Amino acid sequence: MKKRFFAAVLTAAMVIGALSGCGQSKTQKTDTALETEIAAEASEEETGYNEITQVRVAYMQNYASLWEVATAINKGYFEEQGLDIKLYAFQDGPTEINAMESGSIDVAYIGPGAHKLCIQGQASIFCFSHLGNADCVMGLKSHGVNSLKDLKGKKVAYASGTASETILKRALSSVGLTMDDIEAYDMEVSNMVSAMVSGSVDACAAWSPSSSTIVSELGDDAQIFCTNTTFADEAADCEGWVCMPGYVEANSDILVRFTKALYEAMDYGSQEANYDEVAGYVAEICGTDKAAALEQTGDGAWLDSKTLLKYLEDGTLKHYYEVQQKNFIDAGDIDKEVPVEDYVLFDIMEEADK
């Protein structure tokens, strides 16, 4: 329908241009200008916006990062908001935030570990996504690692500044250990697969899908000792969407429209009946099979927008961020308490509901 409509108005523009000929006055539009104006009017009629705004989006190649944005792209929710989404894959949240600082990315999805950078003022959270359960600490039975206590003196791979470091510190603390009690090897999570399979490390703190790949490759030799939900009584692993603090003032309307599209995607993707379809979207973007994406549907507590807005209204959402900040302080990652409102844009989430 869109193509037929545009073809018709474009033909009309060409006819008008032909009739006007070479005797066009200074007040008359050129063919090119008229075609551009008609195309803009067609776009406005279809989307409600007179121009399409491109948004450069950073993501990580897993279900938790993509379940909303992939759904919103494929269901046309971003298009309805006049947004054209360009996706860029990254390994972790800190790298994404660096890319935003350089100006090459507009918004990004980050996991719980990178949220400490938001508390430190390096990024602002404009939309909550979910509480994560994609992280774990795992060890090799063949290397004598049968429990968290066995990590003492062992070679443990982790990714500094990310959720990997967060859950590792939490796991060590739960059995009276610290980072000083292990041989810590800092590396990207994607490299942990080969490190574990080759036996060059004894254990690692990974997230999905790397953790699933390790289990698939090593079978019973790879033992998972804890995940995010192991510490659910004392921790809140918030995951969500961020931008640069300086991006907000000039682009608040874009953030609201982006969040509106996310809300629609949450309403669709949070329904278990739609997991299979959403997994297909995720698999296509990641270049994996759908079965692998479906295995990751337990990596988070997926919310619909109604529940999110209820949490926003009754203070539950703010409490999540307060607990998360306390976890960082207790772990020594943050020096002092910061008002949650300083880095979480609750007003954007509220405005997106109007």
Long-range contacts (C-beta under 8 A, 24 or more apart in sequence): 2-42, 2-46, 5-42, 6-39, 6-42, 9-38, 9-39, 9-41, 9-42, 10-35, 10-38, 10-39, 12-38, 13-38, 47-79, 47-80, 47-81, 47-82, 48-80, 48-82, 49-81, 49-82, 51-82, 52-82, 52-83, 52-84, 53-82, 53-83, 53-84, 53-254, 53-257, 54-83, 54-84, 54-85, 54-86, 55-83, 55-84, 55-85, 55-86, 55-106, 55-107, 55-254, 55-258, 56-86, 56-88, 56-104, 56-105, 56-106, 56-107, 57-85, 57-86, 57-87, 57-88, 57-105, 57-106, 57-107, 57-108, 57-109, 58-88, 58-89, 58-90, 58-96, 58-99, 58-100, 58-105, 58-107, 58-108, 58-109, 59-87, 59-88, 59-89, 59-90, 59-108, 59-109, 59-285, 60-89, 60-90, 60-91, 60-92, 60-93, 60-96, 60-109, 60-111, 61-89, 61-209, 61-285, 61-286, 62-134, 62-207, 62-208, 62-209, 62-282, 62-286, 62-296, 62-299, 63-208, 63-209, 63-279, 63-282, 63-293, 63-296, 63-297, 63-299, 63-300, 64-111, 64-129, 64-130, 64-132, 64-134, 64-208, 64-239, 64-296, 64-299, 64-300, 65-109, 65-111, 66-109, 66-281, 66-282, 66-285, 66-286, 67-265, 67-269, 67-278, 67-282, 67-300, 67-302, 68-129, 68-262, 68-265, 68-266, 68-269, 69-109, 69-262, 69-265, 70-278, 70-281, 70-282, 70-284, 70-285, 71-265, 71-268, 71-269, 71-278, 71-281, 72-261, 72-262, 72-264, 72-265, 73-281, 74-281, 75-264, 75-265, 75-268, 77-260, 77-261, 77-262, 77-264, 77-265, 78-258, 78-261, 80-261, 81-257, 81-258, 81-260, 81-261, 82-257, 83-254, 83-257, 83-258, 83-261, 87-285, 91-188, 91-189, 91-190, 92-159, 92-161, 92-162, 92-188, 92-189, 93-117, 93-161, 93-162, 93-163, 94-161, 94-162, 97-122, 97-123, 97-242, 100-242, 100-243, 100-244, 100-247, 101-244, 106-243, 106-247, 106-251, 106-254, 107-241, 107-242, 107-243, 107-247, 107-255, 107-258, 108-241, 108-242, 108-243, 109-239, 109-240, 109-241, 109-242, 110-239, 110-240, 110-241, 110-242, 111-135, 111-162, 111-163, 111-207, 111-237, 111-239, 112-163, 112-166, 112-228, 112-237, 112-238, 112-239, 112-324, 113-159, 113-161, 113-162, 113-163, 113-164, 113-165, 113-166, 114-161, 114-162, 114-163, 115-238, 115-324, 115-328, 116-161, 116-328, 116-333, 116-334, 117-161, 118-242, 118-343, 118-344, 119-325, 119-328, 119-334, 119-338, 119-343, 120-334, 121-245, 121-342, 121-343, 123-242, 123-243, 123-244, 123-245, 123-343, 124-242, 124-243, 124-244, 124-245, 124-247, 124-248, 124-343, 124-344, 124-345, 125-238, 125-240, 125-241, 125-242, 125-321, 125-343, 125-344, 125-345, 126-241, 126-242, 126-243, 126-248, 126-255, 126-258, 126-259, 126-345, 126-348, 126-349, 127-240, 127-241, 127-255, 127-258, 127-259, 127-262, 127-348, 127-349, 127-352, 128-238, 128-240, 128-308, 128-311, 128-317, 128-320, 128-349, 129-239, 129-240, 129-241, 129-262, 129-300, 130-239, 130-240, 130-300, 130-301, 130-302, 130-303, 131-228, 131-236, 131-237, 131-238, 131-239, 131-300, 131-301, 131-320, 132-163, 132-228, 132-237, 132-238, 132-239, 132-299, 132-300, 133-227, 133-228, 133-229, 133-237, 133-298, 133-299, 133-300, 133-301, 134-163, 134-207, 134-208, 134-211, 134-228, 134-296, 134-299, 134-300, 135-163, 135-164, 135-166, 135-167, 135-205, 135-206, 135-207, 135-211, 135-227, 135-228, 135-237, 136-167, 136-205, 136-206, 136-207, 136-211, 136-224, 136-225, 136-226, 136-227, 137-167, 137-168, 137-171, 137-203, 137-204, 137-205, 137-224, 137-225, 137-226, 138-196, 138-203, 138-204, 138-205, 138-206, 138-211, 138-214, 138-215, 138-222, 138-223, 138-224, 138-225, 139-202, 139-203, 139-204, 139-222, 139-223, 139-225, 140-196, 140-199, 140-202, 140-203, 140-218, 140-221, 140-222, 140-223, 141-220, 141-221, 141-222, 141-223, 142-199, 142-221, 143-199, 143-202, 143-203, 144-202, 145-202, 145-203, 145-223, 146-223, 147-175, 147-225, 148-172, 148-174, 148-175, 148-177, 148-225, 148-226, 149-175, 149-177, 151-175, 151-177, 151-181, 151-182, 151-202, 151-203, 152-177, 152-181, 152-182, 153-181, 153-182, 153-183, 154-182, 154-183, 154-202, 154-203, 155-182, 155-183, 155-185, 155-200, 155-201, 155-202, 155-203, 156-182, 156-183, 156-184, 156-185, 156-201, 156-202, 156-203, 156-204, 156-205, 157-185, 157-186, 157-187, 157-191, 157-192, 157-195, 157-196, 157-201, 157-203, 157-204, 157-205, 157-206, 158-184, 158-185, 158-186, 158-187, 158-204, 158-205, 159-186, 159-187, 159-188, 159-189, 159-192, 159-205, 160-186, 162-189, 163-207, 163-237, 164-189, 164-205, 164-206, 164-207, 165-205, 166-237, 166-327, 166-328, 166-331, 166-333, 167-205, 167-226, 167-227, 167-228, 168-205, 169-331, 170-226, 170-231, 170-235, 170-327, 170-331, 171-205, 171-225, 171-226, 171-230, 173-331, 174-226, 174-231, 193-217, 196-222, 208-295, 208-296, 208-299, 209-288, 209-292, 209-295, 209-296, 212-292, 212-295, 212-296, 234-323, 234-327, 235-323, 235-324, 235-327, 236-319, 236-320, 236-321, 236-323, 236-324, 236-327, 237-324, 238-320, 238-321, 238-324, 239-300, 248-345, 248-348, 252-348, 252-351, 255-345, 255-348, 256-348, 256-351, 256-352, 257-352, 259-348, 259-349, 259-351, 259-352, 260-352, 262-352, 263-305, 263-308, 263-352, 263-353, 264-305, 266-302, 266-303, 266-304, 266-305, 266-308, 267-304, 267-305, 267-306, 269-302, 270-302, 270-303, 270-304, 271-304, 305-353, 308-349, 309-349, 309-350, 309-353, 312-346, 312-349, 312-350, 317-346, 318-344, 318-346
